[in-house]
Amino acid sequence: MIKPAVFGDIKNNRGFKRFLLRGLPKVSLEVGWLSLAPNLLKKAAEDAKSKGVKQMQDGGKPRT
C-alpha cells in the first residue's frame, strides 16, 4: 500500500491533476510511472548522500 504522503506529493508537488491517457491498461501504465518517480528520487538522494560520505572518507578527492 502506498502511503498518503506519496499521493500528496504526486498531486501537489508534481502537479498531477488527471490522467492523460484513456483506458484501463494505459491508466495502469501511467500510475506505474507516477509511482516509480518518488522511488527513483529517493534512491538518487541516497546515492548522492553515500557518494558524499565516500568522498569525505577519501579526503574529499573526487573519484574518477
C-alpha positions in Angstrom: 0.0 0.0 0.0 1.3 3.5 -0.9 1.4 6.0 1.9 -0.9 9.0 1.6 2.1 11.3 1.7 3.2 9.9 -1.7 -0.2 10.7 -3.2 0.0 14.2 -1.8 3.5 14.7 -3.3 2.3 13.4 -6.7 -0.7 15.6 -6.7 0.7 18.8 -5.1 4.4 18.9 -5.9 4.4 17.2 -9.2 1.3 18.9 -10.5 -0.7 15.7 -11.4 -4.3 16.6 -11.7 -5.8 14.0 -14.1 -4.8 11.1 -16.3 -3.6 12.0 -19.8 -4.5 8.6 -21.3 -7.7 6.7 -21.5 -8.4 3.0 -21.0 -7.5 0.8 -18.0 -4.2 -0.6 -19.5 -2.9 2.9 -20.3 -4.0 4.4 -17.0 -2.4 1.4 -15.2 0.9 2.2 -17.0 0.6 5.9 -16.1 0.0 5.0 -12.4 3.1 2.8 -12.6 5.3 5.7 -13.9 3.9 8.1 -11.3 4.6 5.6 -8.5 8.1 5.0 -9.8 9.1 8.6 -9.7 9.2 9.1 -5.9 11.2 5.8 -5.5 13.8 7.0 -8.1 14.1 10.4 -6.4 14.6 8.7 -3.0 17.2 6.3 -4.5 19.1 9.2 -6.1 19.1 11.1 -2.8 20.5 8.1 -1.0 23.2 7.5 -3.7 24.2 11.2 -3.6 24.4 11.1 0.2 26.5 7.9 0.2 28.8 9.3 -2.5 29.4 12.4 -0.4 30.3 10.2 2.6 32.7 8.2 0.5 34.4 11.4 -0.8 34.8 12.6 2.8 36.5 9.3 3.7 38.8 9.6 0.7 39.9 13.1 1.8 37.5 15.0 -0.3 39.1 13.9 -3.6 36.6 13.2 -6.4 36.6 9.7 -7.8 37.5 9.3 -11.5 
